C-alpha cells in the first residue's frame, strides 16, 4: 500500500519510504543548516563563557545538535541502506 492510502485512512505508515523526494531532500538540507548554525552558536558561546556550569551546559547542547546533524546527514547519504 502506498503512503497516500495510509494518509487517507488516518493510519501511520509501517516504515518510511525507501526513497526521499526532492521536497524531503530540501527539508533535510534546511534542517542540517539549522543544526549546524545552532552547533556553531553554542560552541562560540561556550568558548566565551566564564561560568563553568553554563559553559558545560552550552557544550552539552552543542553536542546534542552535532548528533542531530549527523543523524540528518545519514538520511541524505545514498549509501545508507540500513533496514528499519
Protein Blocks (a to p, Z undefined) as FASTA:
>chain_A
ZZklmmmnopacfbdcfbdcfklmmmmmmmmmmmmmmmmmmmmmmmmpcblklmmmmmmm
mmmmmmmmmmmmmmmmmklccdZZ
